[in-house]
Amino acid sequence: MLAARCGAAAAGGGRRTLSLFSGSGSSSWTKVVSDAEKVVGYPTSFMSLRCLLSDELSNVALQARKLVGTQHPLLHTASQRSLAEITELIHTAFLVHRGIVNLKEWRLSDGPIKDMEFGNKMAVLSGDFLLANACTGLAQLNNTKVVELLSSAIGDLVEGIYSENWAQSQEDGGVTSGPDMKAWEEQTFLSHGALLAKSCQAALELAQHQAASQALAFTYGKHLALAHKLLMFSWQLNSDLQPFVKSGGGESAPFSLGAAPVLFHRQAVGQERWRQQLRQASAARKQVDYSKLLAVVQSEKGVSAALDLCRYHGNKALEAIRTFPSSEARAALENIAAAVTKF
């Protein structure tokens, strides 16, 4: 859906602006998404995914092919909506694949081993099916540049996921050096931002906009992805911050030692002091006491530095989208960028 809105924003359109929401949290995000859905005219995520695989939509697509070679605006709109669905399919396929269970870590409480093995097979086949449908739909767009953009995004996803898995294995093995912030940003863009950024760019390519406008759409998607992780698209930085900015007592849930606030904290205190803090948080247990470690990270500047970075990327996304004509679509994208930087 975000790809479709980027295309609509670049095209201009109606002048009625959507009011910025008040407050924060899931209710605000729901309102932002609901307002954006009104612009593109259909709901997002699973309902649209189900529609994509339906016979009814196939019949509509068949009739729409008769418009190929004409200048009817419906043809361009149906290309952009298809692109949004294809993007959802690709992302969902990777989410399904990432749900495969490591049977080496299987425990009796997880369920019968045969059921776990069957679940893994279903995850592989289901993910492959969704990805195959996405590739078929992508070919039917008949735009080689769009095919190239989305294909490269799939490659970026694979590279980013492998990089994440390697970093996780290093962390589990007791290695505490971890990536620096530059490596974190590169890894996050590959695994979470490339698909969003290139889908936004592809939407403007389908609408036959110039390279400069396409670059701005790419910039919007990139910075939005780096600013937040939410819903079907993973906006990573905000997700990293949640354990550190949420209030509440009790035991802290485990968080990644490669999360942005931890990386900023480690950079501020130095590697030797960080190792010492990590040992102290693990002294009374065989595993890390995340409550103690959370308090340590919150006591320094790591959280505030990560918050500043989140706002920086959110502002960069806003700068990019505000170069397009004022419209409902642009206002919706502005609201999304604003929403992902509120804590």
C-alpha positions as CSV (number, residue, x, y, z in Angstrom):
1,M,0.0,0.0,0.0
2,L,2.9,2.4,0.8
3,A,4.1,2.0,-2.8
4,A,0.7,2.9,-4.2
5,R,0.6,6.0,-1.9
6,C,4.1,7.1,-3.1
7,G,2.8,7.0,-6.7
8,A,-0.3,9.0,-5.7
9,A,1.7,11.6,-3.8
10,A,4.0,12.2,-6.8
11,A,0.9,12.6,-9.1
12,G,-0.5,15.4,-6.9
13,G,-4.3,15.2,-6.7
14,G,-6.9,16.5,-4.3
15,R,-6.0,19.4,-1.9
16,R,-7.8,18.2,1.2
17,T,-5.1,17.4,3.8
18,L,-5.4,14.8,6.5
19,S,-5.1,16.2,10.1
20,L,-2.2,15.0,12.2
21,F,-3.2,12.7,14.9
22,S,-2.8,13.3,18.6
23,G,-1.2,11.0,21.2
24,S,1.0,8.1,20.5
25,G,0.9,4.3,20.5
26,S,-1.0,1.7,18.6
27,S,-4.3,3.7,18.5
28,S,-2.5,6.6,16.7
29,W,-0.8,4.2,14.3
30,T,-4.2,2.6,13.5
31,K,-5.6,6.0,12.7
32,V,-2.7,6.8,10.4
33,V,-3.1,3.6,8.5
34,S,-6.9,4.0,8.3
35,D,-6.6,7.5,6.9
36,A,-4.0,6.3,4.4
37,E,-6.3,3.4,3.3
38,K,-9.0,6.0,2.4
39,V,-6.6,7.6,-0.1
40,V,-5.8,4.4,-2.0
41,G,-9.3,3.0,-1.5
42,Y,-8.7,-0.5,-0.1
43,P,-7.5,-2.2,3.0
44,T,-4.0,-3.5,3.5
45,S,-2.2,-6.6,4.5
46,F,-4.0,-10.0,4.7
47,M,-7.3,-8.9,3.1
48,S,-5.5,-7.5,0.1
49,L,-3.2,-10.6,0.0
50,R,-6.3,-12.8,-0.1
51,C,-7.8,-10.7,-2.9
52,L,-4.6,-11.0,-4.9
53,L,-4.9,-14.8,-5.0
54,S,-8.6,-14.8,-5.8
55,D,-10.3,-15.7,-9.1
56,E,-12.2,-12.4,-9.1
57,L,-9.1,-10.3,-9.2
58,S,-7.7,-12.6,-11.9
59,N,-10.7,-11.8,-14.1
60,V,-10.3,-8.1,-13.5
61,A,-6.7,-8.3,-14.5
62,L,-7.6,-10.2,-17.6
63,Q,-10.0,-7.4,-18.7
64,A,-7.5,-4.7,-17.8
65,R,-5.0,-6.2,-20.3
66,K,-7.3,-5.0,-23.0
67,L,-6.2,-1.5,-22.1
68,V,-2.5,-2.2,-22.9
69,G,-1.3,0.2,-25.5
70,T,-3.9,2.8,-24.6
71,Q,-3.5,6.0,-22.5
72,H,-6.3,5.2,-20.1
73,P,-5.3,6.2,-16.6
74,L,-6.9,3.1,-15.1
75,L,-4.0,1.1,-16.6
76,H,-1.4,3.1,-14.6
77,T,-3.4,2.9,-11.4
78,A,-3.8,-0.9,-11.7
79,S,0.0,-1.3,-12.2
80,Q,0.7,0.6,-9.0
81,R,-1.9,-1.3,-6.9
82,S,-0.4,-4.6,-8.3
83,L,3.0,-3.4,-7.3
84,A,1.8,-2.8,-3.7
85,E,0.4,-6.3,-3.5
86,I,3.6,-7.8,-5.0
87,T,5.6,-6.0,-2.3
88,E,3.4,-7.4,0.4
89,L,3.7,-10.9,-1.1
90,I,7.5,-10.7,-1.1
91,H,7.7,-9.5,2.4
92,T,5.2,-12.1,3.6
93,A,7.1,-14.8,1.9
94,F,10.3,-13.9,3.7
95,L,8.4,-13.7,7.0
96,V,7.0,-17.2,6.5
97,H,10.5,-18.5,5.6
98,R,11.9,-16.9,8.8
99,G,9.4,-18.8,10.8
100,I,11.3,-22.1,10.2
101,V,12.2,-23.6,13.6
102,N,15.7,-24.7,14.4
103,L,15.1,-28.3,15.3
104,K,18.5,-28.5,17.0
105,E,17.0,-26.3,19.7
106,W,13.8,-28.4,19.9
107,R,12.4,-29.1,23.3
108,L,9.7,-31.6,24.4
109,S,7.5,-28.7,25.4
110,D,7.5,-27.3,21.9
111,G,5.4,-30.2,20.6
112,P,6.0,-33.5,18.8
113,I,9.1,-33.5,16.7
114,K,7.1,-34.8,13.7
115,D,4.7,-31.9,13.9
116,M,7.6,-29.5,14.1
117,E,9.2,-31.0,11.0
118,F,5.9,-30.9,9.2
119,G,5.5,-27.2,10.2
120,N,9.0,-26.4,8.7
121,K,8.0,-28.1,5.4
122,M,4.8,-26.1,5.3
123,A,6.8,-22.9,6.0
124,V,9.2,-23.6,3.1
125,L,6.5,-24.5,0.6
126,S,4.2,-21.7,1.6
127,G,6.9,-19.1,1.4
128,D,8.0,-20.4,-2.0
129,F,4.4,-20.3,-3.2
130,L,4.0,-16.7,-2.2
131,L,7.3,-15.7,-3.7
132,A,6.5,-17.5,-7.0
133,N,3.2,-15.6,-7.2
134,A,5.0,-12.3,-6.5
135,C,7.5,-13.1,-9.3
136,T,4.7,-13.9,-11.7
137,G,2.9,-10.7,-10.9
138,L,6.1,-8.8,-11.2
139,A,6.7,-10.1,-14.8
140,Q,3.2,-9.1,-15.7
141,L,3.9,-5.5,-15.0
142,N,5.9,-5.4,-18.2
143,N,8.5,-3.0,-16.9
144,T,12.1,-4.2,-16.9
145,K,13.3,-1.5,-14.5
146,V,10.6,-2.4,-12.0
147,V,11.6,-6.0,-12.3
148,E,15.2,-5.1,-11.8
149,L,14.4,-3.0,-8.7
150,L,12.3,-5.6,-7.0
151,S,14.6,-8.4,-7.9
152,S,17.6,-6.6,-6.4
153,A,15.4,-5.9,-3.3
154,I,14.9,-9.7,-2.9
155,G,18.7,-10.2,-3.1
156,D,19.1,-7.5,-0.5
157,L,16.7,-9.3,1.8
158,V,18.6,-12.5,1.5
159,E,21.9,-10.8,2.2
160,G,20.5,-8.9,5.2
161,I,18.9,-12.0,6.8
162,Y,22.1,-14.0,6.4
163,S,24.0,-11.1,8.0
164,E,21.5,-10.9,10.9
165,N,21.7,-14.7,11.5
166,W,25.5,-14.5,11.6
167,A,25.5,-11.6,14.0
168,Q,23.0,-13.6,16.2
169,S,25.2,-16.7,16.2
170,Q,28.2,-14.5,17.3
171,E,26.1,-13.0,20.1
172,D,24.9,-16.4,21.2
173,G,28.4,-17.6,21.2
174,G,29.5,-15.0,23.7
175,V,31.1,-12.6,21.3
176,T,30.4,-9.1,22.6
177,S,32.2,-6.9,20.1
178,G,29.3,-6.8,17.7
179,P,28.7,-4.4,14.8
180,D,29.3,-0.7,14.9
181,M,26.6,1.8,14.0
182,K,27.6,1.9,10.3
183,A,27.4,-1.8,10.0
184,W,24.0,-1.8,11.9
185,E,22.6,0.7,9.4
186,E,23.8,-1.2,6.4
187,Q,22.4,-4.5,7.8
188,T,19.1,-2.9,8.7
189,F,18.7,-1.4,5.2
190,L,19.3,-4.7,3.5
191,S,17.0,-6.7,5.7
192,H,14.3,-4.2,6.3
193,G,14.7,-1.1,4.2
194,A,15.6,-2.1,0.7
195,L,12.2,-3.6,-0.2
196,L,10.3,-0.5,1.0
197,A,12.7,2.0,-0.6
198,K,12.8,0.2,-4.0
199,S,9.1,-0.3,-4.0
200,C,8.5,3.4,-3.5
201,Q,10.9,4.1,-6.4
202,A,9.2,1.5,-8.6
203,A,5.8,3.1,-8.0
204,L,7.1,6.3,-9.5
205,E,8.8,4.4,-12.4
206,L,5.4,2.9,-13.2
207,A,3.9,6.3,-13.2
208,Q,6.6,7.5,-15.6
209,H,8.1,10.1,-13.3
210,Q,11.7,11.3,-13.9
211,A,14.7,9.9,-12.1
212,A,14.9,12.8,-9.7
213,S,11.4,12.1,-8.4
214,Q,12.2,8.4,-8.2
215,A,15.3,9.1,-6.1
216,L,13.2,11.1,-3.6
217,A,10.7,8.3,-3.3
218,F,13.6,5.9,-2.6
219,T,15.0,8.3,0.0
220,Y,11.6,8.5,1.7
221,G,11.3,4.7,1.9
222,K,14.9,4.2,3.1
223,H,14.7,6.7,5.9
224,L,11.3,5.6,7.0
225,A,12.5,2.0,7.2
226,L,15.5,3.0,9.3
227,A,13.3,5.0,11.6
228,H,10.8,2.4,12.6
229,K,9.7,-1.2,12.6
230,L,6.0,-1.8,12.4
231,L,3.2,-3.8,10.8
232,M,4.1,-5.7,7.5
233,F,7.2,-3.6,6.9
234,S,10.0,-3.7,9.5
235,W,11.1,-0.2,10.6
236,Q,14.0,-1.3,12.7
237,L,15.2,1.6,14.9
238,N,11.9,2.2,16.8
239,S,11.7,-1.6,17.5
240,D,15.2,-1.5,18.9
241,L,14.2,1.4,21.3
242,Q,11.0,-0.1,22.7
243,P,12.6,-2.1,25.5
244,F,14.5,1.0,26.6
245,V,11.8,3.6,26.5
246,K,8.8,1.6,27.7
247,S,8.0,2.0,31.4
248,G,6.9,-0.7,33.8
249,G,8.3,-2.9,36.5
250,G,9.1,-6.5,36.6
251,E,11.5,-8.7,34.7
252,S,12.9,-7.2,31.4
253,A,12.4,-9.2,28.3
254,P,15.6,-10.2,26.5
255,F,16.8,-7.7,23.9
256,S,19.4,-7.9,21.2
257,L,22.9,-6.9,22.2
258,G,23.1,-5.5,18.7
259,A,20.2,-3.1,19.2
260,A,20.9,0.5,18.3
261,P,20.8,1.8,22.0
262,V,23.2,-0.9,23.0
263,L,25.6,0.0,20.2
264,F,25.5,3.7,21.0
265,H,26.1,2.8,24.7
266,R,29.0,0.6,23.9
267,Q,30.5,3.2,21.7
268,A,30.2,5.8,24.5
269,V,31.7,3.7,27.3
270,G,34.3,1.9,25.4
271,Q,34.7,-1.8,24.7
272,E,36.5,-2.7,27.9
273,R,34.0,-1.1,30.2
274,W,31.2,-2.7,28.2
275,R,32.7,-6.2,28.6
276,Q,32.9,-5.5,32.3
277,Q,29.3,-4.3,32.5
278,L,28.2,-7.4,30.6
279,R,30.1,-9.7,33.0
280,Q,28.5,-8.0,36.0
281,A,25.0,-8.4,34.5
282,S,25.8,-12.1,34.2
283,A,27.6,-12.7,37.5
284,A,24.7,-14.2,39.4
285,R,23.4,-16.3,36.5
286,K,24.6,-18.4,33.7
287,Q,22.7,-16.1,31.3
288,V,22.5,-12.3,31.0
289,D,20.3,-10.6,33.5
290,Y,18.5,-8.2,31.1
291,S,17.0,-6.2,33.9
292,K,20.4,-5.2,35.2
293,L,21.8,-4.7,31.6
294,L,18.8,-2.5,30.7
295,A,19.4,-0.2,33.7
296,V,23.1,0.1,32.7
297,V,22.2,1.1,29.1
298,Q,19.5,3.5,30.3
299,S,21.9,5.2,32.7
300,E,24.2,6.4,29.8
301,K,23.5,8.3,26.5
302,G,22.8,5.3,24.3
303,V,19.0,5.6,24.4
304,S,19.0,9.4,23.8
305,A,21.5,8.9,20.9
306,A,19.2,6.3,19.3
307,L,16.2,8.5,19.8
308,D,18.0,11.3,18.0
309,L,18.9,9.0,15.2
310,C,15.3,7.9,14.9
311,R,14.1,11.4,14.6
312,Y,16.8,12.2,12.1
313,H,15.7,9.5,9.8
314,G,12.0,10.5,10.3
315,N,12.8,14.1,9.4
316,K,14.8,13.0,6.3
317,A,11.7,11.0,5.2
318,L,9.5,14.1,5.7
319,E,12.0,16.3,3.7
320,A,11.8,13.9,0.8
321,I,8.1,13.5,0.6
322,R,7.4,17.3,1.1
323,T,9.0,18.0,-2.3
324,F,6.0,16.5,-4.0
325,P,2.7,18.5,-4.6
326,S,0.3,18.9,-1.7
327,S,-2.3,16.1,-1.8
328,E,-4.1,13.6,0.3
329,A,-1.5,11.0,-0.5
330,R,1.4,13.2,0.5
331,A,-0.4,14.1,3.8
332,A,-0.9,10.4,4.5
333,L,2.8,9.7,4.0
334,E,3.7,12.7,6.2
335,N,1.5,11.3,8.9
336,I,3.2,7.9,8.7
337,A,6.7,9.5,8.9
338,A,5.6,11.5,11.9
339,A,4.0,8.4,13.6
340,V,7.2,6.3,13.5
341,T,9.2,8.9,15.4
342,K,6.8,9.3,18.3
343,F,7.6,7.5,21.6
